[in-house]
Amino acid sequence: MTAYKLENVCKSFDMPTGSITVLKDLSLEVQEGEWLALTGRSGSGKTTLLQLLGGLDKPTSGKIFLGDTDLTTASPAKIAELRHKRIGFIFQSYHLFPELNSLENAMLPALRWGADRTAAAKAAQEWLERFGLGKRIQHRPRELSGGEQQRVAIARAMINRPDIILADEPTGNLDKKAADDIISIIDDIRKDLKKTLVMVTHDQDIAAKADRIFAMK
């Protein structure tokens, strides 16, 4: 089954000096359960492509299908619903709220959509414990290492049990040991729970672990 299908996707940005084309006639399919690594130099459009896959932006032209849904014509409400039910985001910079502890950060996406607070807290705790953070549940981000913060971010991404994970340089701010741990966690989730993973990475060793590499120029 196909998770994503892109047909002749172009994305341009209007700048004071003129229009800049970042993606040009890009066609691509991502299969369900596949780990696709997006590689390429800075400025090649990797993050732009990931944002389009997540429905955070729309292409200038072309079509993007998430399953049977055309993201280029879907309403903002429909896209928001798809992000809630089907997509989990993991970012390089974690994006945790500094005033919230690990449990509160992890459960936020569930609360955003009206989940029962007790149930959301239970689910968040289960994910945090799975990632080895059982003793860090009450800690705020400043009290955690980079690797621990990223584990909280992964728990947050998984709280609504999405079937697609979009990861933008998830190890970019980590040392090699912490990076290896994070990749192992993400890959275990993908295999055990049969998730589709699209990951932007500059690390060729990480890209080599993927099922397929899509190199952007």
C-alpha positions as CSV (number, residue, x, y, z in Angstrom):
1,M,0.0,0.0,0.0
2,T,1.1,3.5,-0.8
3,A,1.4,6.0,2.1
4,Y,2.4,9.0,0.0
5,K,2.3,9.7,-3.7
6,L,3.7,12.9,-5.2
7,E,3.1,13.9,-8.8
8,N,5.2,16.7,-10.4
9,V,5.4,18.7,-7.3
10,C,6.9,22.2,-7.5
11,K,7.5,24.6,-4.7
12,S,8.6,28.2,-5.1
13,F,9.0,31.1,-2.7
14,D,8.5,34.7,-3.6
15,M,11.5,36.8,-2.4
16,P,12.3,40.5,-2.7
17,T,14.8,39.6,-5.4
18,G,12.4,37.3,-7.2
19,S,10.9,33.8,-7.1
20,I,13.1,31.0,-5.9
21,T,12.2,27.4,-6.9
22,V,13.1,24.9,-4.2
23,L,11.4,21.8,-5.6
24,K,10.9,21.2,-9.3
25,D,8.8,18.4,-10.9
26,L,9.3,16.0,-8.0
27,S,7.5,12.7,-8.3
28,L,7.9,10.1,-5.5
29,E,6.0,7.3,-3.8
30,V,6.5,6.2,-0.2
31,Q,5.2,2.8,0.8
32,E,3.5,1.9,4.1
33,G,6.0,0.6,6.6
34,E,9.0,2.0,4.6
35,W,11.9,4.0,6.1
36,L,12.8,6.6,3.5
37,A,15.9,8.8,4.2
38,L,15.9,12.2,2.5
39,T,19.5,13.3,2.0
40,G,21.3,16.2,0.2
41,R,23.1,19.4,0.8
42,S,21.6,22.3,2.8
43,G,19.2,24.2,0.6
44,S,18.3,21.2,-1.5
45,G,14.7,21.2,-0.3
46,K,14.6,18.4,2.2
47,T,12.8,20.2,5.0
48,T,10.5,21.9,2.5
49,L,9.5,18.5,1.2
50,L,8.9,17.2,4.8
51,Q,6.7,20.2,5.5
52,L,4.6,19.4,2.4
53,L,4.3,15.8,3.4
54,G,3.1,16.9,6.8
55,G,0.5,19.3,5.4
56,L,2.2,22.3,6.9
57,D,2.5,23.9,3.5
58,K,1.2,23.4,0.0
59,P,3.1,23.0,-3.2
60,T,3.0,25.8,-5.9
61,S,1.9,23.1,-8.3
62,G,1.5,19.3,-8.5
63,K,-0.3,16.8,-6.4
64,I,0.4,15.2,-3.0
65,F,-1.7,12.3,-1.9
66,L,-1.7,11.0,1.7
67,G,-3.4,7.7,1.1
68,D,-6.5,8.6,-0.9
69,T,-6.6,12.2,0.3
70,D,-5.2,15.0,-2.0
71,L,-3.4,17.3,0.4
72,T,-3.3,20.0,-2.2
73,T,-7.0,20.4,-2.3
74,A,-8.1,19.3,1.2
75,S,-9.5,21.9,3.5
76,P,-7.4,23.2,6.5
77,A,-9.7,21.3,8.8
78,K,-9.3,18.0,7.0
79,I,-5.5,18.4,6.9
80,A,-5.5,19.2,10.7
81,E,-7.5,16.1,11.3
82,L,-5.0,14.0,9.2
83,R,-2.1,15.4,11.2
84,H,-3.9,14.6,14.4
85,K,-4.7,11.0,13.5
86,R,-2.0,9.9,11.1
87,I,1.3,12.0,11.5
88,G,3.8,12.4,14.2
89,F,6.5,15.0,13.9
90,I,10.1,14.8,15.4
91,F,12.3,17.9,15.1
92,Q,16.0,18.6,15.5
93,S,15.5,21.2,18.2
94,Y,12.9,19.2,20.2
95,H,10.5,22.2,20.6
96,L,9.5,21.3,24.2
97,F,7.8,23.8,26.4
98,P,10.3,24.9,29.0
99,E,7.7,25.4,31.7
100,L,6.2,21.9,31.3
101,N,7.7,18.7,32.7
102,S,8.3,15.6,30.5
103,L,4.8,14.1,31.1
104,E,3.0,17.4,30.3
105,N,5.1,17.9,27.1
106,A,4.4,14.4,25.9
107,M,0.7,14.5,26.5
108,L,0.0,17.9,24.9
109,P,-1.0,16.7,21.4
110,A,-3.7,14.4,23.0
111,L,-5.1,17.2,25.1
112,R,-5.2,19.5,22.0
113,W,-7.8,17.2,20.5
114,G,-9.9,16.8,23.7
115,A,-8.6,13.5,25.0
116,D,-9.4,12.6,28.6
117,R,-6.5,14.0,30.7
118,T,-6.1,10.9,32.8
119,A,-6.0,8.7,29.8
120,A,-3.5,11.0,28.0
121,A,-1.3,11.1,31.1
122,K,-1.3,7.3,31.3
123,A,-0.4,7.0,27.6
124,A,2.4,9.6,27.9
125,Q,3.8,7.8,30.9
126,E,3.8,4.5,29.1
127,W,5.8,6.0,26.2
128,L,8.2,7.8,28.5
129,E,8.9,4.6,30.4
130,R,9.3,2.7,27.2
131,F,12.1,5.2,26.3
132,G,13.8,4.8,29.6
133,L,12.5,8.1,31.1
134,G,10.5,6.6,34.0
135,K,12.5,8.6,36.5
136,R,12.5,11.8,34.5
137,I,8.7,12.2,34.2
138,Q,8.6,15.2,36.5
139,H,11.7,16.9,35.1
140,R,11.6,20.0,32.9
141,P,13.6,20.3,29.7
142,R,16.4,22.2,31.3
143,E,16.9,19.3,33.7
144,L,17.3,16.8,30.9
145,S,20.2,16.0,28.5
146,G,19.7,16.5,24.7
147,G,19.1,12.8,24.2
148,E,16.5,12.8,27.0
149,Q,14.7,15.8,25.5
150,Q,14.6,14.1,22.2
151,R,13.1,11.0,23.8
152,V,10.3,13.2,25.3
153,A,9.8,14.7,21.9
154,I,9.4,11.2,20.4
155,A,6.9,10.3,23.1
156,R,5.0,13.4,22.2
157,A,5.1,12.4,18.5
158,M,3.7,9.0,19.3
159,I,1.0,10.0,21.8
160,N,-1.8,9.9,19.3
161,R,-0.4,6.6,17.7
162,P,0.1,8.0,14.2
163,D,1.0,5.6,11.4
164,I,3.5,8.0,9.8
165,I,6.5,9.6,11.5
166,L,8.2,12.6,9.9
167,A,11.6,13.3,11.4
168,D,13.7,16.4,10.5
169,E,17.4,15.8,11.5
170,P,16.3,14.1,14.8
171,T,20.0,13.6,15.8
172,G,21.4,16.8,14.5
173,N,22.0,18.3,18.0
174,L,23.3,15.1,19.7
175,D,26.6,13.3,20.2
176,K,27.2,10.0,18.5
177,K,26.1,7.8,21.5
178,A,22.9,9.8,22.0
179,A,22.2,9.8,18.3
180,D,22.6,6.1,18.0
181,D,20.2,5.6,20.9
182,I,17.6,7.8,19.3
183,I,17.9,6.1,15.9
184,S,17.5,2.7,17.6
185,I,14.4,3.9,19.4
186,I,12.8,5.3,16.2
187,D,13.7,2.2,14.2
188,D,12.3,-0.1,16.9
189,I,9.0,1.8,16.9
190,R,8.8,1.6,13.1
191,K,9.4,-2.1,13.0
192,D,7.4,-3.1,16.1
193,L,4.4,-1.0,15.3
194,K,4.7,-1.0,11.5
195,K,5.1,2.7,11.1
196,T,6.1,4.6,7.9
197,L,9.2,6.8,8.5
198,V,10.4,9.7,6.4
199,M,13.6,11.1,7.9
200,V,15.8,14.0,6.8
201,T,19.4,13.4,7.7
202,H,22.9,14.6,6.8
203,D,24.4,11.6,8.4
204,Q,25.3,9.0,5.7
205,D,25.6,6.2,8.4
206,I,22.1,6.9,9.5
207,A,20.8,7.1,5.9
208,A,22.4,3.7,5.2
209,K,20.1,2.1,7.8
210,A,17.0,3.1,5.9
211,D,15.1,1.0,3.4
212,R,15.7,3.5,0.7
213,I,17.6,6.8,0.2
214,F,16.1,9.7,-1.8
215,A,19.0,12.0,-2.6
216,M,18.0,15.6,-3.4
217,K,20.2,18.0,-5.4
